[in-house]
Amino acid sequence: MELGQGNWPNGAHSATFTFINNCPYTVWPGTLTDVPAPWSGRFWGRTQCAYTSGKFQCATADCGSGQITCNGAGAIPPASLVELTLAANGGKDFYDVSLVDGFNLPLSITPQGGSGGCSATSCPANVNVTCPPELQIKGSDGGVIACKTSCFTFNQPQYCGTGAYGSSDTCHPTKYSKIIKGQCPQAYSYAFDDKSNTFTCSGGPNYLITFCP
C-alpha cells in the first residue's frame, strides 16, 4: 500500500509512504497529519477491525471516526506510533517510533534514499507478551491485544510527566517504562525519554513503514 505521494504544503518535500504488513493478521493503517510548516504526521496500525451496526470499528488503535478513513482523528490509546516531520527547503526530516501512547503492535520506519544517517528505527518486539497484568487490554478470546501506559492507567503526575514531574529533570523512567525500553530500546517509552530516539535524514527520502518488522 502506498500513501501520500505528492508535494506537501509550505515547502516540505515530496515523499511517498509505503506500508508493508508482516503481521499474521490484517492491519488497517491510520494517519493523522498536521498541515502547518513543516509538515508533520503520525502513522499507526489498527487491528481486529470490522463493521458493527454500520460503523467501522477496531479493537486496538481505533480513531473513532466510524469509517475506514480517520478523517483527522488520532489513534485512541494504546497505539504504537510512527511520528514524522518532513523538512522544508532541503533540511532534515525527523522521525521516531513512540510508545508514549501505549503499544498495540510492533512497527518500524525505514528511509529509502536520502543522506546523512537515515537509519531505520523500530519497536520489533511484541510488548504485549511482557505487559504487566494491570496494563493489559484483552481481546474477546482472552489474549492480550494491547498494553496501556502507566499514565493512562493510573493518571498520576509521576507517570504522566505533568505537574512537579513536567520536565526532563524531574520526570524519570518508571518500572513500567523500563519494561517497554527493555523490549524496544529505540522507541520513546515515556514523555521525556532520551532525545537520541529521534532520527534524522536529509535529501528528500521516501519512507517504508512496516507492521511486525
Residue pairs with C-beta under 8 A, 6 or more apart in sequence:
1 18
1 19
1 29
2 16
2 17
2 18
2 19
3 16
3 17
3 18
3 19
3 29
3 31
4 15
4 16
4 17
4 31
4 41
5 14
5 15
5 16
6 14
7 13
7 14
8 14
8 15
8 39
8 86
9 35
9 37
9 39
10 35
10 36
10 37
10 38
10 39
10 88
11 37
11 38
11 88
11 89
12 37
12 38
12 39
12 86
12 87
12 88
13 86
13 87
13 88
13 90
13 204
14 204
15 86
15 204
15 205
15 206
15 207
16 206
16 207
17 43
17 206
17 207
17 208
17 209
18 112
18 206
18 207
18 208
18 209
19 29
19 43
19 208
19 209
19 210
19 211
20 208
20 209
20 210
20 211
21 27
21 45
21 210
21 211
21 212
22 210
22 211
22 212
22 213
23 45
23 47
23 105
23 106
23 211
23 212
24 212
25 47
25 48
26 47
26 49
27 45
27 46
27 47
27 105
27 211
28 45
28 46
28 47
28 49
28 58
28 68
29 43
29 44
29 45
29 46
29 209
30 43
30 44
30 45
30 46
30 61
30 63
30 70
30 75
30 79
31 41
31 42
31 43
31 70
32 41
32 42
32 63
32 70
32 72
32 73
32 74
32 75
33 39
33 40
33 41
33 42
34 40
34 41
37 88
38 85
38 86
38 87
38 88
38 91
39 85
39 86
39 88
40 83
40 84
40 85
40 86
41 83
41 84
41 85
42 74
42 75
42 81
42 82
42 83
42 84
43 81
43 82
43 84
43 109
43 209
44 61
44 75
44 79
44 80
44 81
44 82
44 104
44 107
45 61
45 80
45 104
45 105
45 107
45 211
46 58
46 60
46 61
46 62
46 63
46 75
47 58
47 59
47 60
47 61
47 104
47 105
47 145
48 58
48 59
48 60
48 139
48 145
49 56
49 57
49 58
49 59
49 62
50 56
50 57
51 57
55 66
55 67
56 65
56 66
56 67
56 68
57 66
59 139
59 140
59 145
60 78
60 79
60 104
60 105
60 137
60 145
60 146
61 75
61 76
61 78
61 79
61 80
61 104
61 146
62 75
62 76
63 70
63 71
63 73
63 74
63 75
63 76
64 73
64 76
65 71
65 73
75 81
75 101
77 101
77 102
77 148
77 149
77 152
78 101
78 102
78 103
78 104
78 137
78 146
78 147
78 148
78 149
78 152
79 101
79 102
79 103
79 104
79 146
80 97
80 98
80 99
80 102
80 103
80 104
80 105
80 106
80 107
80 123
81 97
81 98
81 99
81 100
81 101
82 95
82 96
82 97
82 98
82 107
82 109
82 209
83 95
83 96
83 97
83 98
84 93
84 94
84 95
84 109
84 207
85 93
85 94
85 95
86 93
87 93
87 202
87 204
90 202
90 203
90 204
91 202
92 116
92 200
92 201
92 202
93 111
93 114
93 200
93 201
93 202
93 205
94 198
94 199
94 200
95 109
95 111
95 121
95 198
95 199
95 200
95 201
95 207
96 121
96 187
96 188
96 197
96 198
96 199
97 107
97 108
97 109
97 121
97 122
97 123
97 184
97 186
97 187
97 188
97 197
98 187
98 188
99 123
99 127
99 149
99 180
99 184
99 187
99 188
99 189
100 149
100 188
100 189
100 190
100 191
100 193
101 149
101 152
102 146
102 147
102 148
102 149
102 152
103 123
103 127
103 128
103 131
103 146
103 147
103 180
104 128
104 145
104 146
104 147
105 126
105 211
105 212
106 122
106 123
106 124
106 125
106 126
106 127
106 211
106 212
106 213
107 122
107 123
107 209
107 210
107 211
107 212
107 213
108 120
108 121
108 122
108 123
108 124
108 209
108 210
108 213
109 120
109 121
109 122
109 207
109 208
109 209
109 210
110 120
110 207
110 208
110 209
110 210
111 118
111 119
111 120
111 201
111 205
111 206
111 207
111 208
112 205
112 206
112 207
112 208
113 203
113 204
113 205
113 206
114 201
114 202
114 203
114 204
114 205
115 201
115 202
115 203
116 200
116 201
116 202
116 203
117 199
117 200
117 201
118 199
118 200
118 201
118 202
118 203
118 205
119 199
121 186
121 187
121 197
121 199
122 184
122 186
122 187
122 210
122 213
123 183
123 184
123 186
123 187
124 184
124 213
125 183
125 184
127 147
127 179
127 180
127 183
127 184
128 136
128 144
128 145
128 146
128 147
129 144
130 179
130 182
130 183
131 144
131 147
131 179
132 176
132 179
134 153
135 147
135 148
135 149
135 150
135 153
135 176
136 144
136 146
136 147
136 148
137 144
137 145
137 146
137 147
137 148
138 144
138 145
139 145
147 180
149 159
149 176
149 190
150 159
150 174
150 176
150 177
151 159
151 160
151 161
151 191
153 159
157 163
157 164
157 165
157 166
158 165
158 171
158 174
159 174
159 176
160 191
161 171
161 190
161 191
161 192
164 170
165 171
167 192
168 192
171 190
171 191
171 192
173 181
173 189
173 190
173 193
174 190
177 189
177 190
177 193
178 189
180 187
180 189
181 187
181 189
181 193
186 197
187 197
188 197
